[in-house]
Amino acid sequence: MADSIKNLLVLNGSPSGDQGNCATLIKYLQKLVGKKAHVEVVHLAKSTYGASFKKKIEKSSGVIFVSGTYWDSWGSPMQKLLEQMTELEATPAIMGKPCAVFILMHSVGGKSVLSRLQGVLSTMGFLIPPMSGMVYSLVSDIALKSKSTHANDFWQKEDAELILENLQKACELNVAWTTWPVDKKDPRRKWLR
């Protein structure tokens, strides 16, 4: 990775916070980034959304979203954040900001979680670079320990390096994106009578 990434914000959406599999994956990602970027990790299960949190998002060059798969969805701390971040939709804080998504799962459901989360993030205004998301599973981890000619068809932990490279390249872009009009007054106001 080039030196152009200055600040990466990693958002851990796992209910297990800094104790689970997502935290272990984040440590692996930090090793891959090394000293080429400043990485700040926020474990959403132990954090509060507010002005300082918004400033972290705003100041970041790119954002990495990490979550496990919980009943065919991302973790509840990630869902809560997405609901709270609605106010940032189409704002300069996130408009065109590159992001990557890492999803963990035991056996099934992770690919739909990855696709749906990338769709939500894109709609909010984040930039989804090519090949900037992956699902890593317990099943893959076990399968990759045996020699197989099919190994390249599985996402592997090492694929994270490629994802981080694509994120870095996207962080170098400078585009004046156009936004749609968004109700910024009160997106939570009651409309059903």
C-alpha positions as CSV (number, residue, x, y, z in Angstrom):
1,M,0.0,0.0,0.0
2,A,1.2,3.5,-0.8
3,D,1.7,6.2,1.8
4,S,-1.3,8.2,0.6
5,I,-3.8,6.8,3.2
6,K,-3.5,8.9,6.2
7,N,-6.4,7.8,8.4
8,L,-8.3,4.6,8.3
9,L,-11.3,4.2,10.6
10,V,-12.3,0.6,11.4
11,L,-15.8,0.1,12.7
12,N,-16.3,-3.2,14.5
13,G,-20.1,-4.1,14.3
14,S,-19.8,-7.2,16.4
15,P,-21.8,-7.5,19.7
16,S,-18.6,-9.2,21.0
17,G,-16.7,-5.9,20.7
18,D,-12.9,-6.3,21.2
19,Q,-13.2,-9.9,22.4
20,G,-14.6,-11.8,19.3
21,N,-13.6,-13.1,15.9
22,C,-14.1,-9.6,14.3
23,A,-11.5,-8.1,16.8
24,T,-9.1,-10.9,15.8
25,L,-9.6,-10.1,12.1
26,I,-9.1,-6.3,12.8
27,K,-5.7,-7.1,14.4
28,Y,-4.8,-9.0,11.2
29,L,-5.8,-6.0,9.1
30,Q,-3.8,-3.6,11.3
31,K,-0.7,-5.8,10.7
32,L,-1.3,-5.6,6.9
33,V,-1.6,-1.8,7.0
34,G,1.5,-1.6,9.3
35,K,2.9,1.9,9.5
36,K,1.5,3.0,6.1
37,A,-1.6,4.5,7.7
38,H,-2.9,5.6,11.0
39,V,-5.6,3.2,12.0
40,E,-8.3,3.9,14.6
41,V,-10.6,1.1,15.7
42,V,-14.0,1.7,17.2
43,H,-15.8,-1.2,18.8
44,L,-19.4,-0.2,18.3
45,A,-20.6,-2.4,21.1
46,K,-18.7,-0.1,23.5
47,S,-19.0,3.3,21.9
48,T,-21.5,6.1,21.7
49,Y,-22.5,7.9,18.5
50,G,-22.1,11.7,18.9
51,A,-20.1,14.7,17.8
52,S,-16.7,13.2,18.4
53,F,-17.7,10.0,16.6
54,K,-18.9,12.0,13.6
55,K,-15.6,13.9,13.6
56,K,-13.7,10.5,13.3
57,I,-15.8,9.6,10.3
58,E,-15.3,13.0,8.7
59,K,-11.5,13.1,9.2
60,S,-11.0,9.5,8.0
61,S,-9.6,8.9,4.5
62,G,-11.5,5.6,4.3
63,V,-13.7,3.5,6.5
64,I,-13.6,-0.3,7.0
65,F,-16.8,-1.9,8.2
66,V,-16.3,-5.3,10.0
67,S,-19.1,-7.5,11.3
68,G,-20.1,-11.1,11.9
69,T,-23.2,-12.7,10.5
70,Y,-26.1,-12.8,12.9
71,W,-29.3,-14.4,11.7
72,D,-28.7,-13.3,8.1
73,S,-27.7,-9.8,9.0
74,W,-24.8,-7.7,10.4
75,G,-24.4,-7.2,14.1
76,S,-26.8,-5.1,16.1
77,P,-24.2,-2.5,17.0
78,M,-23.7,-2.0,13.2
79,Q,-27.4,-1.7,12.7
80,K,-27.7,0.9,15.5
81,L,-24.8,2.9,13.9
82,L,-26.5,2.9,10.5
83,E,-29.7,4.2,11.9
84,Q,-27.9,6.9,13.8
85,M,-25.7,7.8,10.8
86,T,-28.8,8.6,8.7
87,E,-28.1,12.3,9.3
88,L,-24.8,12.0,7.5
89,E,-26.4,10.7,4.2
90,A,-25.1,12.7,1.2
91,T,-23.1,15.0,3.4
92,P,-19.4,15.9,2.9
93,A,-18.6,13.7,5.9
94,I,-19.2,10.5,3.8
95,M,-20.0,11.5,0.3
96,G,-17.6,9.6,-2.0
97,K,-15.6,8.4,1.0
98,P,-14.1,5.0,0.1
99,C,-15.0,2.0,2.3
100,A,-14.3,-1.7,2.5
101,V,-16.4,-4.4,4.2
102,F,-15.3,-7.6,5.9
103,I,-17.9,-10.1,7.0
104,L,-17.3,-13.2,9.1
105,M,-19.6,-16.1,9.3
106,H,-19.7,-19.7,10.5
107,S,-21.2,-21.4,7.5
108,V,-23.9,-19.5,5.5
109,G,-25.5,-16.1,5.0
110,G,-22.4,-13.9,4.8
111,K,-22.5,-13.1,1.1
112,S,-26.0,-11.6,1.3
113,V,-24.9,-9.6,4.4
114,L,-21.9,-8.3,2.5
115,S,-24.0,-7.3,-0.6
116,R,-26.8,-5.7,1.5
117,L,-24.3,-3.7,3.6
118,Q,-22.4,-2.5,0.6
119,G,-25.8,-1.4,-0.9
120,V,-26.7,0.5,2.2
121,L,-23.3,2.2,2.4
122,S,-23.4,3.2,-1.3
123,T,-26.9,4.6,-0.9
124,M,-25.7,6.7,2.0
125,G,-22.9,8.1,-0.1
126,F,-19.9,6.0,0.5
127,L,-17.8,4.9,-2.4
128,I,-17.6,1.1,-2.9
129,P,-14.3,0.4,-4.8
130,P,-14.1,-2.8,-7.0
131,M,-13.3,-5.9,-5.0
132,S,-13.5,-4.1,-1.7
133,G,-15.4,-6.6,0.3
134,M,-15.1,-10.2,1.4
135,V,-16.7,-12.9,3.5
136,Y,-14.5,-15.2,5.5
137,S,-16.1,-18.3,7.1
138,L,-15.3,-21.0,9.6
139,V,-16.0,-23.4,6.7
140,S,-13.5,-21.8,4.5
141,D,-10.9,-21.6,7.2
142,I,-11.3,-25.4,7.7
143,A,-11.4,-26.2,4.0
144,L,-8.3,-24.1,3.2
145,K,-6.2,-26.2,5.7
146,S,-6.4,-29.1,3.2
147,K,-4.7,-29.0,-0.2
148,S,-7.2,-28.5,-2.9
149,T,-7.2,-27.3,-6.5
150,H,-10.3,-25.3,-5.6
151,A,-8.6,-23.2,-3.0
152,N,-8.6,-20.1,-5.2
153,D,-12.4,-20.2,-5.3
154,F,-12.6,-19.5,-1.6
155,W,-12.1,-16.1,0.0
156,Q,-8.9,-16.3,2.0
157,K,-7.6,-14.1,4.8
158,E,-4.8,-13.1,2.4
159,D,-7.4,-11.5,0.1
160,A,-7.6,-8.7,2.7
161,E,-4.4,-7.3,1.3
162,L,-5.9,-6.8,-2.2
163,I,-9.0,-5.2,-0.6
164,L,-6.8,-2.8,1.3
165,E,-4.9,-2.0,-1.9
166,N,-8.2,-1.2,-3.7
167,L,-9.3,0.9,-0.7
168,Q,-5.9,2.8,-0.8
169,K,-6.3,3.5,-4.6
170,A,-9.9,4.8,-4.0
171,C,-8.6,7.1,-1.3
172,E,-6.4,8.8,-3.9
173,L,-9.4,9.8,-6.0
174,N,-10.7,13.3,-5.9
175,V,-14.1,13.6,-7.4
176,A,-16.8,16.3,-7.0
177,W,-19.8,13.9,-6.6
178,T,-23.3,15.1,-7.1
179,T,-25.9,14.3,-4.4
180,W,-29.6,13.9,-4.5
181,P,-31.7,16.1,-2.2
182,V,-32.1,14.6,1.2
183,D,-34.5,15.7,4.0
184,K,-31.9,17.0,6.5
185,K,-34.4,18.7,8.9
186,D,-35.7,15.7,10.7
187,P,-35.4,12.2,9.1
188,R,-37.0,10.6,12.1
189,R,-40.2,12.7,12.2
190,K,-43.5,10.8,12.2
191,W,-45.2,10.6,8.9
192,L,-47.8,7.9,9.3
193,R,-51.1,9.1,10.8
